[in-house]
Amino acid sequence: MAERLWAPWRMTYIEKPTTGTGEINIFVDLPAQDNDKENLILFRGKTAFVMLNAYPYTNGHLLIAPYRQTPELDALNDEELLEINQLLAKGVRWIRKVYGPDGFNVGVNMGRAAGAGIPVHIHWHIVPRWNGDTNFMTTVGEVRVLPETLDRSYERLKEVADADV
């Protein structure tokens, strides 16, 4: 018989409505502001941007999103697709330079079932990984151990991103 790990705290996320008034879309609302440091925006391109994830799995966890809100990959035009892929490569390079991880998870979130907290806006994750970085705190306690503050991660990655123009 299979082991089960119960996660009742996830029900709130699963049952959360997918639309509604007053919901913030960080991929639209934050780039519209003029406070990149507070909003953790590292780089602004022509059609897409890179930001530090405010709820990271590991230090250096980046998000990449088009400015234009769309939920689907096939709705992006060639210019957006090209720039997003270029930003993915740059993001990996920046993280590698700052943190020296052993590997990466790179993935796209499309739709709530895929883990998208904002299902109306497609976005990519770059998650640096280290050998042995999953421990009992993450596996059992749903706790992430992050040895560096978001502010310090932002400063270190911003310096590398600004130098990589």
C-alpha positions in Angstrom: 0.0 0.0 0.0 1.3 3.5 -0.9 2.3 6.0 1.7 0.3 9.2 1.9 1.3 12.6 2.9 -1.8 14.7 3.8 -1.6 18.4 2.8 -5.0 19.9 3.9 -3.5 23.5 3.7 -3.5 23.1 -0.1 -7.3 23.0 -0.3 -7.5 26.8 0.1 -5.3 27.1 -3.0 -7.2 24.5 -5.0 -10.6 26.1 -4.2 -9.5 29.7 -4.9 -11.6 31.3 -7.6 -9.7 31.8 -10.9 -11.3 35.2 -11.5 -12.7 38.0 -9.4 -12.4 41.7 -8.7 -9.6 43.0 -6.6 -7.1 40.2 -7.5 -3.6 41.4 -8.2 -1.7 40.2 -11.2 2.0 40.7 -10.3 2.9 40.3 -13.9 0.8 43.3 -15.0 0.5 45.4 -11.8 4.1 45.4 -10.7 5.8 46.3 -14.0 3.3 49.2 -14.3 4.8 50.7 -11.2 8.1 52.6 -11.0 9.7 50.7 -8.1 11.7 47.8 -9.5 13.7 47.1 -6.3 10.6 46.9 -4.1 8.8 44.8 -6.7 11.9 42.5 -7.2 12.1 43.3 -10.9 15.7 42.5 -12.1 15.4 43.2 -15.8 13.0 44.8 -18.2 13.0 43.8 -21.8 10.9 45.0 -24.7 8.2 42.4 -24.5 9.0 40.5 -21.2 10.7 40.9 -17.9 12.6 39.0 -15.1 11.8 39.2 -11.5 12.9 37.4 -8.3 10.2 35.1 -6.9 8.9 36.6 -3.6 8.1 33.0 -2.4 11.2 31.1 -3.7 11.9 27.4 -3.5 15.6 28.3 -3.3 17.6 31.5 -3.3 17.8 32.9 -6.8 14.4 31.5 -8.0 13.4 33.8 -10.9 10.2 34.4 -12.8 10.0 35.5 -16.4 6.8 36.8 -17.9 5.6 38.7 -21.0 4.1 42.1 -20.3 1.1 41.2 -22.3 -1.3 39.1 -20.3 -2.1 35.8 -22.0 -2.7 32.4 -20.4 -1.4 30.3 -23.4 1.9 29.6 -25.0 0.5 29.6 -28.5 -0.9 33.1 -28.0 2.6 34.6 -27.7 4.0 36.2 -30.9 7.5 35.4 -32.3 9.0 38.5 -30.7 7.7 37.5 -27.3 8.8 33.9 -27.6 12.3 34.9 -28.7 12.8 37.4 -25.9 11.5 35.1 -23.2 13.9 32.3 -24.4 16.7 34.8 -24.4 15.8 35.9 -20.9 15.7 32.3 -19.8 19.3 31.8 -21.0 20.4 35.1 -19.3 18.6 34.1 -16.0 20.4 30.8 -15.9 23.7 32.6 -16.6 23.1 35.2 -13.9 22.1 32.5 -11.3 25.1 30.4 -12.2 27.5 33.4 -11.8 26.0 34.4 -8.4 25.2 31.0 -6.8 27.0 28.3 -8.7 24.2 25.7 -8.5 24.7 22.1 -9.6 21.6 22.3 -11.9 18.3 24.0 -12.7 14.6 23.3 -13.0 13.2 25.5 -15.7 9.4 25.3 -16.4 6.4 27.1 -17.6 3.2 27.5 -15.6 0.0 27.5 -17.8 -3.2 27.2 -15.9 -4.1 26.6 -12.2 -3.7 22.8 -12.4 -0.1 23.4 -13.5 0.6 25.4 -10.4 0.0 28.8 -11.7 -1.1 31.1 -8.9 -2.1 33.6 -11.7 -3.6 31.3 -14.3 -4.5 34.1 -16.7 -0.8 35.0 -17.2 1.7 32.5 -18.5 5.1 32.6 -16.8 8.3 30.7 -16.5 10.3 29.7 -13.4 14.1 29.2 -13.2 14.9 27.4 -10.0 18.6 26.8 -9.1 19.3 23.3 -7.6 22.1 21.9 -5.6 23.0 18.2 -5.0 21.1 17.2 -1.8 19.1 20.4 -1.5 15.8 18.6 -0.7 15.7 17.7 3.0 13.2 16.7 5.6 12.1 20.3 6.2 10.8 20.6 2.6 9.6 17.1 2.2 7.8 16.7 5.5 7.4 20.1 7.1 6.5 22.2 4.0 9.2 24.6 5.1 11.9 26.0 2.9 15.3 26.9 4.4 16.7 29.9 2.6 20.1 31.1 3.8 19.9 34.5 2.2 17.3 37.3 2.4 15.3 38.4 -0.7 17.0 41.8 -0.5 20.5 40.4 -0.6 19.5 38.0 -3.4 18.1 40.9 -5.4 21.2 43.0 -4.9 23.5 40.2 -6.0 21.5 39.2 -9.1 20.8 42.8 -10.1 24.5 43.6 -10.1 25.2 40.7 -12.4 22.1 41.4 -14.6 23.1 45.1 -15.0 26.6 44.1 -16.1 25.2 41.6 -18.6 23.7 44.0 -21.1 
